[in-house]
Amino acid sequence: LKRDEDIAKLGKLIRSYFILGGHHIQFNIVDTATLRAAQETPEDYKDLLVRMAGYSDYFNDMNPDLQQEVIDRTENDSF
């Protein structure tokens, strides 16, 4: 989130989620550059955990297709 306006939009989204009955939310706070670096030099990122579909996993334990899905989701710039 690069602008104050983007942060405000995210705040409204989260508030709306809970107002509409949401009970739980989790975020990955990692950038695409870090994820790509972890693919290139996994030994430097042994402790990198990401949240995926209801569970957390070490990024480097994921198969390459799942790693790419995490990267694709991280690159989503809809805010």
PDB file with one MODEL, atoms N, CA, C and O in Angstrom:
MODEL        1
ATOM      1  N   LEU A   1       0.850  -1.166   0.000  1.00  0.00           N
ATOM      2  CA  LEU A   1       0.000   0.000   0.000  1.00  0.00           C
ATOM      3  C   LEU A   1       0.893   1.224   0.000  1.00  0.00           C
ATOM      4  O   LEU A   1       1.659   1.458   0.935  1.00  0.00           O
ATOM      5  N   LYS A   2       0.782   1.984  -1.045  1.00  0.00           N
ATOM      6  CA  LYS A   2       1.734   3.062  -1.250  1.00  0.00           C
ATOM      7  C   LYS A   2       1.228   4.431  -0.828  1.00  0.00           C
ATOM      8  O   LYS A   2       2.023   5.336  -0.571  1.00  0.00           O
ATOM      9  N   ARG A   3      -0.081   4.591  -0.754  1.00  0.00           N
ATOM     10  CA  ARG A   3      -0.633   5.918  -0.442  1.00  0.00           C
ATOM     11  C   ARG A   3      -1.571   5.825   0.752  1.00  0.00           C
ATOM     12  O   ARG A   3      -2.101   4.757   1.058  1.00  0.00           O
ATOM     13  N   ASP A   4      -1.768   6.946   1.417  1.00  0.00           N
ATOM     14  CA  ASP A   4      -2.719   6.988   2.535  1.00  0.00           C
ATOM     15  C   ASP A   4      -4.108   6.552   2.080  1.00  0.00           C
ATOM     16  O   ASP A   4      -4.834   5.889   2.821  1.00  0.00           O
ATOM     17  N   GLU A   5      -4.465   6.922   0.873  1.00  0.00           N
ATOM     18  CA  GLU A   5      -5.768   6.540   0.319  1.00  0.00           C
ATOM     19  C   GLU A   5      -5.894   5.010   0.235  1.00  0.00           C
ATOM     20  O   GLU A   5      -6.962   4.457   0.500  1.00  0.00           O
ATOM     21  N   ASP A   6      -4.809   4.340  -0.131  1.00  0.00           N
ATOM     22  CA  ASP A   6      -4.819   2.876  -0.219  1.00  0.00           C
ATOM     23  C   ASP A   6      -5.005   2.243   1.159  1.00  0.00           C
ATOM     24  O   ASP A   6      -5.730   1.259   1.305  1.00  0.00           O
ATOM     25  N   ILE A   7      -4.355   2.808   2.153  1.00  0.00           N
ATOM     26  CA  ILE A   7      -4.489   2.300   3.525  1.00  0.00           C
ATOM     27  C   ILE A   7      -5.924   2.490   4.004  1.00  0.00           C
ATOM     28  O   ILE A   7      -6.486   1.608   4.653  1.00  0.00           O
ATOM     29  N   ALA A   8      -6.514   3.632   3.687  1.00  0.00           N
ATOM     30  CA  ALA A   8      -7.907   3.887   4.072  1.00  0.00           C
ATOM     31  C   ALA A   8      -8.846   2.883   3.398  1.00  0.00           C
ATOM     32  O   ALA A   8      -9.782   2.393   4.030  1.00  0.00           O
ATOM     33  N   LYS A   9      -8.602   2.575   2.127  1.00  0.00           N
ATOM     34  CA  LYS A   9      -9.427   1.588   1.419  1.00  0.00           C
ATOM     35  C   LYS A   9      -9.325   0.215   2.075  1.00  0.00           C
ATOM     36  O   LYS A   9     -10.330  -0.475   2.247  1.00  0.00           O
ATOM     37  N   LEU A  10      -8.117  -0.171   2.437  1.00  0.00           N
ATOM     38  CA  LEU A  10      -7.937  -1.463   3.098  1.00  0.00           C
ATOM     39  C   LEU A  10      -8.668  -1.479   4.434  1.00  0.00           C
ATOM     40  O   LEU A  10      -9.308  -2.472   4.780  1.00  0.00           O
ATOM     41  N   GLY A  11      -8.578  -0.391   5.181  1.00  0.00           N
ATOM     42  CA  GLY A  11      -9.287  -0.298   6.457  1.00  0.00           C
ATOM     43  C   GLY A  11     -10.794  -0.448   6.277  1.00  0.00           C
ATOM     44  O   GLY A  11     -11.447  -1.141   7.056  1.00  0.00           O
ATOM     45  N   LYS A  12     -11.345   0.196   5.257  1.00  0.00           N
ATOM     46  CA  LYS A  12     -12.784   0.083   4.982  1.00  0.00           C
ATOM     47  C   LYS A  12     -13.153  -1.345   4.596  1.00  0.00           C
ATOM     48  O   LYS A  12     -14.194  -1.854   5.012  1.00  0.00           O
ATOM     49  N   LEU A  13     -12.311  -1.983   3.812  1.00  0.00           N
ATOM     50  CA  LEU A  13     -12.562  -3.369   3.419  1.00  0.00           C
ATOM     51  C   LEU A  13     -12.596  -4.286   4.639  1.00  0.00           C
ATOM     52  O   LEU A  13     -13.492  -5.120   4.768  1.00  0.00           O
ATOM     53  N   ILE A  14     -11.629  -4.131   5.525  1.00  0.00           N
ATOM     54  CA  ILE A  14     -11.563  -4.971   6.727  1.00  0.00           C
ATOM     55  C   ILE A  14     -12.764  -4.710   7.631  1.00  0.00           C
ATOM     56  O   ILE A  14     -13.389  -5.651   8.119  1.00  0.00           O
ATOM     57  N   ARG A  15     -13.088  -3.438   7.855  1.00  0.00           N
ATOM     58  CA  ARG A  15     -14.260  -3.114   8.684  1.00  0.00           C
ATOM     59  C   ARG A  15     -15.532  -3.703   8.085  1.00  0.00           C
ATOM     60  O   ARG A  15     -16.352  -4.271   8.806  1.00  0.00           O
ATOM     61  N   SER A  16     -15.698  -3.572   6.786  1.00  0.00           N
ATOM     62  CA  SER A  16     -16.889  -4.118   6.125  1.00  0.00           C
ATOM     63  C   SER A  16     -16.968  -5.627   6.287  1.00  0.00           C
ATOM     64  O   SER A  16     -18.043  -6.178   6.525  1.00  0.00           O
ATOM     65  N   TYR A  17     -15.838  -6.287   6.158  1.00  0.00           N
ATOM     66  CA  TYR A  17     -15.798  -7.742   6.318  1.00  0.00           C
ATOM     67  C   TYR A  17     -16.348  -8.153   7.684  1.00  0.00           C
ATOM     68  O   TYR A  17     -17.169  -9.065   7.778  1.00  0.00           O
ATOM     69  N   PHE A  18     -15.897  -7.483   8.728  1.00  0.00           N
ATOM     70  CA  PHE A  18     -16.358  -7.833  10.076  1.00  0.00           C
ATOM     71  C   PHE A  18     -17.799  -7.384  10.326  1.00  0.00           C
ATOM     72  O   PHE A  18     -18.549  -8.093  10.999  1.00  0.00           O
ATOM     73  N   ILE A  19     -18.195  -6.245   9.810  1.00  0.00           N
ATOM     74  CA  ILE A  19     -19.586  -5.793   9.947  1.00  0.00           C
ATOM     75  C   ILE A  19     -20.533  -6.803   9.306  1.00  0.00           C
ATOM     76  O   ILE A  19     -21.638  -7.025   9.800  1.00  0.00           O
ATOM     77  N   LEU A  20     -20.102  -7.408   8.216  1.00  0.00           N
ATOM     78  CA  LEU A  20     -20.931  -8.382   7.504  1.00  0.00           C
ATOM     79  C   LEU A  20     -20.832  -9.788   8.087  1.00  0.00           C
ATOM     80  O   LEU A  20     -21.361 -10.739   7.511  1.00  0.00           O
ATOM     81  N   GLY A  21     -20.156  -9.923   9.225  1.00  0.00           N
ATOM     82  CA  GLY A  21     -20.143 -11.205   9.919  1.00  0.00           C
ATOM     83  C   GLY A  21     -18.852 -11.985   9.841  1.00  0.00           C
ATOM     84  O   GLY A  21     -18.785 -13.109  10.338  1.00  0.00           O
ATOM     85  N   GLY A  22     -17.828 -11.424   9.234  1.00  0.00           N
ATOM     86  CA  GLY A  22     -16.541 -12.119   9.181  1.00  0.00           C
ATOM     87  C   GLY A  22     -15.987 -12.327  10.578  1.00  0.00           C
ATOM     88  O   GLY A  22     -16.186 -11.494  11.462  1.00  0.00           O
ATOM     89  N   HIS A  23     -15.298 -13.429  10.775  1.00  0.00           N
ATOM     90  CA  HIS A  23     -14.784 -13.761  12.106  1.00  0.00           C
ATOM     91  C   HIS A  23     -13.260 -13.758  12.195  1.00  0.00           C
ATOM     92  O   HIS A  23     -12.705 -13.620  13.285  1.00  0.00           O
ATOM     93  N   HIS A  24     -12.591 -13.908  11.074  1.00  0.00           N
ATOM     94  CA  HIS A  24     -11.146 -14.114  11.129  1.00  0.00           C
ATOM     95  C   HIS A  24     -10.533 -13.649   9.810  1.00  0.00           C
ATOM     96  O   HIS A  24     -11.105 -13.855   8.740  1.00  0.00           O
ATOM     97  N   ILE A  25      -9.371 -13.023   9.902  1.00  0.00           N
ATOM     98  CA  ILE A  25      -8.672 -12.586   8.694  1.00  0.00           C
ATOM     99  C   ILE A  25      -7.176 -12.642   8.968  1.00  0.00           C
ATOM    100  O   ILE A  25      -6.731 -12.330  10.073  1.00  0.00           O
ATOM    101  N   GLN A  26      -6.404 -13.035   7.969  1.00  0.00           N
ATOM    102  CA  GLN A  26      -4.948 -13.064   8.090  1.00  0.00           C
ATOM    103  C   GLN A  26      -4.335 -12.540   6.800  1.00  0.00           C
ATOM    104  O   GLN A  26      -4.912 -12.687   5.722  1.00  0.00           O
ATOM    105  N   PHE A  27      -3.178 -11.936   6.916  1.00  0.00           N
ATOM    106  CA  PHE A  27      -2.494 -11.369   5.765  1.00  0.00           C
ATOM    107  C   PHE A  27      -1.069 -11.892   5.692  1.00  0.00           C
ATOM    108  O   PHE A  27      -0.446 -12.173   6.715  1.00  0.00           O
ATOM    109  N   ASN A  28      -0.563 -12.018   4.478  1.00  0.00           N
ATOM    110  CA  ASN A  28       0.865 -12.212   4.268  1.00  0.00           C
ATOM    111  C   ASN A  28       1.476 -10.821   4.130  1.00  0.00           C
ATOM    112  O   ASN A  28       1.029 -10.016   3.314  1.00  0.00           O
ATOM    113  N   ILE A  29       2.482 -10.550   4.919  1.00  0.00           N
ATOM    114  CA  ILE A  29       3.164  -9.265   4.831  1.00  0.00           C
ATOM    115  C   ILE A  29       4.565  -9.539   4.282  1.00  0.00           C
ATOM    116  O   ILE A  29       5.552  -9.585   5.016  1.00  0.00           O
ATOM    117  N   VAL A  30       4.607  -9.715   2.985  1.00  0.00           N
ATOM    118  CA  VAL A  30       5.863 -10.022   2.300  1.00  0.00           C
ATOM    119  C   VAL A  30       5.735  -9.496   0.873  1.00  0.00           C
ATOM    120  O   VAL A  30       4.649  -9.517   0.295  1.00  0.00           O
ATOM    121  N   ASP A  31       6.829  -9.031   0.316  1.00  0.00           N
ATOM    122  CA  ASP A  31       6.754  -8.497  -1.038  1.00  0.00           C
ATOM    123  C   ASP A  31       7.225  -9.526  -2.062  1.00  0.00           C
ATOM    124  O   ASP A  31       7.857 -10.527  -1.725  1.00  0.00           O
ATOM    125  N   THR A  32       6.899  -9.251  -3.308  1.00  0.00           N
ATOM    126  CA  THR A  32       7.231 -10.157  -4.399  1.00  0.00           C
ATOM    127  C   THR A  32       8.735 -10.364  -4.519  1.00  0.00           C
ATOM    128  O   THR A  32       9.186 -11.476  -4.793  1.00  0.00           O
ATOM    129  N   ALA A  33       9.504  -9.318  -4.318  1.00  0.00           N
ATOM    130  CA  ALA A  33      10.959  -9.439  -4.440  1.00  0.00           C
ATOM    131  C   ALA A  33      11.509 -10.459  -3.445  1.00  0.00           C
ATOM    132  O   ALA A  33      12.399 -11.238  -3.786  1.00  0.00           O
ATOM    133  N   THR A  34      10.991 -10.459  -2.229  1.00  0.00           N
ATOM    134  CA  THR A  34      11.435 -11.423  -1.217  1.00  0.00           C
ATOM    135  C   THR A  34      11.067 -12.840  -1.631  1.00  0.00           C
ATOM    136  O   THR A  34      11.876 -13.757  -1.487  1.00  0.00           O
ATOM    137  N   LEU A  35       9.855 -13.029  -2.142  1.00  0.00           N
ATOM    138  CA  LEU A  35       9.425 -14.364  -2.559  1.00  0.00           C
ATOM    139  C   LEU A  35      10.269 -14.878  -3.723  1.00  0.00           C
ATOM    140  O   LEU A  35      10.651 -16.048  -3.748  1.00  0.00           O
ATOM    141  N   ARG A  36      10.553 -14.017  -4.672  1.00  0.00           N
ATOM    142  CA  ARG A  36      11.391 -14.436  -5.814  1.00  0.00           C
ATOM    143  C   ARG A  36      12.825 -14.739  -5.358  1.00  0.00           C
ATOM    144  O   ARG A  36      13.451 -15.680  -5.845  1.00  0.00           O
ATOM    145  N   ALA A  37      13.326 -13.946  -4.437  1.00  0.00           N
ATOM    146  CA  ALA A  37      14.664 -14.212  -3.896  1.00  0.00           C
ATOM    147  C   ALA A  37      14.689 -15.555  -3.177  1.00  0.00           C
ATOM    148  O   ALA A  37      15.677 -16.285  -3.254  1.00  0.00           O
ATOM    149  N   ALA A  38      13.607 -15.881  -2.480  1.00  0.00           N
ATOM    150  CA  ALA A  38      13.516 -17.169  -1.781  1.00  0.00           C
ATOM    151  C   ALA A  38      13.511 -18.328  -2.765  1.00  0.00           C
ATOM    152  O   ALA A  38      14.017 -19.406  -2.454  1.00  0.00           O
ATOM    153  N   GLN A  39      12.947 -18.120  -3.943  1.00  0.00           N
ATOM    154  CA  GLN A  39      12.992 -19.163  -4.968  1.00  0.00           C
ATOM    155  C   GLN A  39      14.412 -19.346  -5.496  1.00  0.00           C
ATOM    156  O   GLN A  39      14.841 -20.469  -5.758  1.00  0.00           O
ATOM    157  N   GLU A  40      15.130 -18.252  -5.649  1.00  0.00           N
ATOM    158  CA  GLU A  40      16.477 -18.296  -6.222  1.00  0.00           C
ATOM    159  C   GLU A  40      17.518 -18.808  -5.234  1.00  0.00           C
ATOM    160  O   GLU A  40      18.412 -19.567  -5.608  1.00  0.00           O
ATOM    161  N   THR A  41      17.404 -18.395  -3.974  1.00  0.00           N
ATOM    162  CA  THR A  41      18.370 -18.824  -2.951  1.00  0.00           C
ATOM    163  C   THR A  41      17.619 -19.298  -1.713  1.00  0.00           C
ATOM    164  O   THR A  41      17.612 -18.610  -0.692  1.00  0.00           O
ATOM    165  N   PRO A  42      16.985 -20.471  -1.795  1.00  0.00           N
ATOM    166  CA  PRO A  42      16.157 -20.950  -0.688  1.00  0.00           C
ATOM    167  C   PRO A  42      16.909 -21.094   0.631  1.00  0.00           C
ATOM    168  O   PRO A  42      16.316 -20.966   1.702  1.00  0.00           O
ATOM    169  N   GLU A  43      18.196 -21.355   0.558  1.00  0.00           N
ATOM    170  CA  GLU A  43      18.975 -21.518   1.792  1.00  0.00           C
ATOM    171  C   GLU A  43      19.021 -20.230   2.618  1.00  0.00           C
ATOM    172  O   GLU A  43      19.250 -20.279   3.826  1.00  0.00           O
ATOM    173  N   ASP A  44      18.806 -19.087   1.980  1.00  0.00           N
ATOM    174  CA  ASP A  44      18.801 -17.806   2.693  1.00  0.00           C
ATOM    175  C   ASP A  44      17.435 -17.463   3.293  1.00  0.00           C
ATOM    176  O   ASP A  44      17.308 -16.479   4.023  1.00  0.00           O
ATOM    177  N   TYR A  45      16.415 -18.268   2.989  1.00  0.00           N
ATOM    178  CA  TYR A  45      15.043 -17.969   3.412  1.00  0.00           C
ATOM    179  C   TYR A  45      14.377 -19.193   4.035  1.00  0.00           C
ATOM    180  O   TYR A  45      13.199 -19.454   3.789  1.00  0.00           O
ATOM    181  N   LYS A  46      15.116 -19.930   4.827  1.00  0.00           N
ATOM    182  CA  LYS A  46      14.604 -21.167   5.436  1.00  0.00           C
ATOM    183  C   LYS A  46      13.401 -20.926   6.341  1.00  0.00           C
ATOM    184  O   LYS A  46      12.549 -21.804   6.477  1.00  0.00           O
ATOM    185  N   ASP A  47      13.319 -19.757   6.956  1.00  0.00           N
ATOM    186  CA  ASP A  47      12.268 -19.473   7.939  1.00  0.00           C
ATOM    187  C   ASP A  47      11.104 -18.657   7.376  1.00  0.00           C
ATOM    188  O   ASP A  47      10.273 -18.166   8.139  1.00  0.00           O
ATOM    189  N   LEU A  48      11.034 -18.506   6.064  1.00  0.00           N
ATOM    190  CA  LEU A  48       9.978 -17.697   5.454  1.00  0.00           C
ATOM    191  C   LEU A  48       8.657 -18.466   5.452  1.00  0.00           C
ATOM    192  O   LEU A  48       8.490 -19.437   4.715  1.00  0.00           O
ATOM    193  N   LEU A  49       7.725 -18.015   6.287  1.00  0.00           N
ATOM    194  CA  LEU A  49       6.391 -18.613   6.375  1.00  0.00           C
ATOM    195  C   LEU A  49       5.394 -17.757   5.612  1.00  0.00           C
ATOM    196  O   LEU A  49       5.443 -16.528   5.665  1.00  0.00           O
ATOM    197  N   VAL A  50       4.487 -18.421   4.900  1.00  0.00           N
ATOM    198  CA  VAL A  50       3.404 -17.710   4.228  1.00  0.00           C
ATOM    199  C   VAL A  50       2.086 -18.386   4.571  1.00  0.00           C
ATOM    200  O   VAL A  50       2.037 -19.576   4.885  1.00  0.00           O
ATOM    201  N   ARG A  51       1.033 -17.607   4.505  1.00  0.00           N
ATOM    202  CA  ARG A  51      -0.315 -18.100   4.787  1.00  0.00           C
ATOM    203  C   ARG A  51      -0.959 -18.468   3.462  1.00  0.00           C
ATOM    204  O   ARG A  51      -0.964 -17.671   2.523  1.00  0.00           O
ATOM    205  N   MET A  52      -1.504 -19.678   3.387  1.00  0.00           N
ATOM    206  CA  MET A  52      -2.091 -20.149   2.137  1.00  0.00           C
ATOM    207  C   MET A  52      -3.307 -21.014   2.427  1.00  0.00           C
ATOM    208  O   MET A  52      -3.178 -22.078   3.032  1.00  0.00           O
ATOM    209  N   ALA A  53      -4.467 -20.578   2.011  1.00  0.00           N
ATOM    210  CA  ALA A  53      -5.691 -21.395   2.053  1.00  0.00           C
ATOM    211  C   ALA A  53      -5.956 -22.029   3.410  1.00  0.00           C
ATOM    212  O   ALA A  53      -6.264 -23.218   3.490  1.00  0.00           O
ATOM    213  N   GLY A  54      -5.840 -21.248   4.472  1.00  0.00           N
ATOM    214  CA  GLY A  54      -6.202 -21.751   5.792  1.00  0.00           C
ATOM    215  C   GLY A  54      -5.081 -22.383   6.584  1.00  0.00           C
ATOM    216  O   GLY A  54      -5.318 -22.879   7.685  1.00  0.00           O
ATOM    217  N   TYR A  55      -3.885 -22.381   6.069  1.00  0.00           N
ATOM    218  CA  TYR A  55      -2.757 -22.929   6.816  1.00  0.00           C
ATOM    219  C   TYR A  55      -1.503 -22.122   6.496  1.00  0.00           C
ATOM    220  O   TYR A  55      -1.452 -21.405   5.497  1.00  0.00           O
ATOM    221  N   SER A  56      -0.508 -22.243   7.342  1.00  0.00           N
ATOM    222  CA  SER A  56       0.783 -21.614   7.091  1.00  0.00           C
ATOM    223  C   SER A  56       1.774 -22.690   6.691  1.00  0.00           C
ATOM    224  O   SER A  56       1.705 -23.824   7.163  1.00  0.00           O
ATOM    225  N   ASP A  57       2.695 -22.321   5.816  1.00  0.00           N
ATOM    226  CA  ASP A  57       3.711 -23.274   5.379  1.00  0.00           C
ATOM    227  C   ASP A  57       4.995 -22.508   5.087  1.00  0.00           C
ATOM    228  O   ASP A  57       4.979 -21.317   4.775  1.00  0.00           O
ATOM    229  N   TYR A  58       6.097 -23.221   5.198  1.00  0.00           N
ATOM    230  CA  TYR A  58       7.362 -22.636   4.787  1.00  0.00           C
ATOM    231  C   TYR A  58       7.341 -22.503   3.270  1.00  0.00           C
ATOM    232  O   TYR A  58       7.052 -23.461   2.554  1.00  0.00           O
ATOM    233  N   PHE A  59       7.645 -21.325   2.800  1.00  0.00           N
ATOM    234  CA  PHE A  59       7.579 -21.049   1.365  1.00  0.00           C
ATOM    235  C   PHE A  59       8.400 -22.055   0.572  1.00  0.00           C
ATOM    236  O   PHE A  59       7.956 -22.540  -0.468  1.00  0.00           O
ATOM    237  N   ASN A  60       9.585 -22.367   1.053  1.00  0.00           N
ATOM    238  CA  ASN A  60      10.468 -23.256   0.305  1.00  0.00           C
ATOM    239  C   ASN A  60      10.070 -24.721   0.381  1.00  0.00           C
ATOM    240  O   ASN A  60      10.630 -25.544  -0.343  1.00  0.00           O
ATOM    241  N   ASP A  61       9.116 -25.070   1.240  1.00  0.00           N
ATOM    242  CA  ASP A  61       8.587 -26.437   1.264  1.00  0.00           C
ATOM    243  C   ASP A  61       7.453 -26.617   0.257  1.00  0.00           C
ATOM    244  O   ASP A  61       7.033 -27.742  -0.012  1.00  0.00           O
ATOM    245  N   MET A  62       6.963 -25.520  -0.293  1.00  0.00           N
ATOM    246  CA  MET A  62       5.872 -25.587  -1.269  1.00  0.00           C
ATOM    247  C   MET A  62       6.427 -25.983  -2.637  1.00  0.00           C
ATOM    248  O   MET A  62       7.576 -25.686  -2.962  1.00  0.00           O
ATOM    249  N   ASN A  63       5.598 -26.655  -3.429  1.00  0.00           N
ATOM    250  CA  ASN A  63       6.037 -26.976  -4.786  1.00  0.00           C
ATOM    251  C   ASN A  63       6.064 -25.690  -5.615  1.00  0.00           C
ATOM    252  O   ASN A  63       5.417 -24.711  -5.245  1.00  0.00           O
ATOM    253  N   PRO A  64       6.796 -25.677  -6.721  1.00  0.00           N
ATOM    254  CA  PRO A  64       6.946 -24.450  -7.511  1.00  0.00           C
ATOM    255  C   PRO A  64       5.622 -23.838  -7.981  1.00  0.00           C
ATOM    256  O   PRO A  64       5.503 -22.615  -8.051  1.00  0.00           O
ATOM    257  N   ASP A  65       4.628 -24.670  -8.301  1.00  0.00           N
ATOM    258  CA  ASP A  65       3.337 -24.127  -8.737  1.00  0.00           C
ATOM    259  C   ASP A  65       2.652 -23.354  -7.612  1.00  0.00           C
ATOM    260  O   ASP A  65       2.086 -22.285  -7.840  1.00  0.00           O
ATOM    261  N   LEU A  66       2.707 -23.896  -6.411  1.00  0.00           N
ATOM    262  CA  LEU A  66       2.093 -23.221  -5.268  1.00  0.00           C
ATOM    263  C   LEU A  66       2.875 -21.957  -4.906  1.00  0.00           C
ATOM    264  O   LEU A  66       2.282 -20.939  -4.549  1.00  0.00           O
ATOM    265  N   GLN A  67       4.199 -22.022  -4.996  1.00  0.00           N
ATOM    266  CA  GLN A  67       5.006 -20.815  -4.784  1.00  0.00           C
ATOM    267  C   GLN A  67       4.581 -19.721  -5.761  1.00  0.00           C
ATOM    268  O   GLN A  67       4.441 -18.559  -5.381  1.00  0.00           O
ATOM    269  N   GLN A  68       4.379 -20.102  -7.016  1.00  0.00           N
ATOM    270  CA  GLN A  68       3.982 -19.111  -8.021  1.00  0.00           C
ATOM    271  C   GLN A  68       2.610 -18.537  -7.715  1.00  0.00           C
ATOM    272  O   GLN A  68       2.366 -17.354  -7.955  1.00  0.00           O
ATOM    273  N   GLU A  69       1.715 -19.358  -7.189  1.00  0.00           N
ATOM    274  CA  GLU A  69       0.389 -18.843  -6.821  1.00  0.00           C
ATOM    275  C   GLU A  69       0.504 -17.802  -5.709  1.00  0.00           C
ATOM    276  O   GLU A  69      -0.182 -16.780  -5.744  1.00  0.00           O
ATOM    277  N   VAL A  70       1.358 -18.053  -4.733  1.00  0.00           N
ATOM    278  CA  VAL A  70       1.576 -17.070  -3.665  1.00  0.00           C
ATOM    279  C   VAL A  70       2.124 -15.776  -4.265  1.00  0.00           C
ATOM    280  O   VAL A  70       1.687 -14.684  -3.903  1.00  0.00           O
ATOM    281  N   ILE A  71       3.074 -15.902  -5.175  1.00  0.00           N
ATOM    282  CA  ILE A  71       3.643 -14.715  -5.829  1.00  0.00           C
ATOM    283  C   ILE A  71       2.570 -13.978  -6.619  1.00  0.00           C
ATOM    284  O   ILE A  71       2.476 -12.753  -6.546  1.00  0.00           O
ATOM    285  N   ASP A  72       1.767 -14.713  -7.368  1.00  0.00           N
ATOM    286  CA  ASP A  72       0.700 -14.079  -8.155  1.00  0.00           C
ATOM    287  C   ASP A  72      -0.266 -13.314  -7.262  1.00  0.00           C
ATOM    288  O   ASP A  72      -0.683 -12.205  -7.599  1.00  0.00           O
ATOM    289  N   ARG A  73      -0.621 -13.900  -6.131  1.00  0.00           N
ATOM    290  CA  ARG A  73      -1.535 -13.216  -5.203  1.00  0.00           C
ATOM    291  C   ARG A  73      -0.881 -11.972  -4.612  1.00  0.00           C
ATOM    292  O   ARG A  73      -1.542 -10.957  -4.393  1.00  0.00           O
ATOM    293  N   THR A  74       0.417 -12.058  -4.357  1.00  0.00           N
ATOM    294  CA  THR A  74       1.147 -10.922  -3.799  1.00  0.00           C
ATOM    295  C   THR A  74       1.222  -9.781  -4.808  1.00  0.00           C
ATOM    296  O   THR A  74       1.208  -8.609  -4.432  1.00  0.00           O
ATOM    297  N   GLU A  75       1.302 -10.129  -6.083  1.00  0.00           N
ATOM    298  CA  GLU A  75       1.402  -9.109  -7.127  1.00  0.00           C
ATOM    299  C   GLU A  75       0.072  -8.441  -7.433  1.00  0.00           C
ATOM    300  O   GLU A  75       0.041  -7.438  -8.146  1.00  0.00           O
ATOM    301  N   ASN A  76      -1.022  -8.970  -6.913  1.00  0.00           N
ATOM    302  CA  ASN A  76      -2.333  -8.373  -7.146  1.00  0.00           C
ATOM    303  C   ASN A  76      -2.323  -6.959  -6.589  1.00  0.00           C
ATOM    304  O   ASN A  76      -2.196  -6.761  -5.381  1.00  0.00           O
ATOM    305  N   ASP A  77      -2.455  -5.996  -7.456  1.00  0.00           N
ATOM    306  CA  ASP A  77      -2.325  -4.584  -7.075  1.00  0.00           C
ATOM    307  C   ASP A  77      -3.674  -3.879  -7.112  1.00  0.00           C
ATOM    308  O   ASP A  77      -3.770  -2.728  -7.539  1.00  0.00           O
ATOM    309  N   SER A  78      -4.719  -4.575  -6.660  1.00  0.00           N
ATOM    310  CA  SER A  78      -6.063  -4.025  -6.794  1.00  0.00           C
ATOM    311  C   SER A  78      -6.361  -2.888  -5.831  1.00  0.00           C
ATOM    312  O   SER A  78      -7.358  -2.189  -6.018  1.00  0.00           O
ATOM    313  N   PHE A  79      -5.543  -2.673  -4.813  1.00  0.00           N
ATOM    314  CA  PHE A  79      -5.788  -1.567  -3.889  1.00  0.00           C
ATOM    315  C   PHE A  79      -5.151  -0.317  -4.434  1.00  0.00           C
ATOM    316  O   PHE A  79      -5.235   0.741  -3.811  1.00  0.00           O
TER     317      PHE A  79
ENDMDL
END
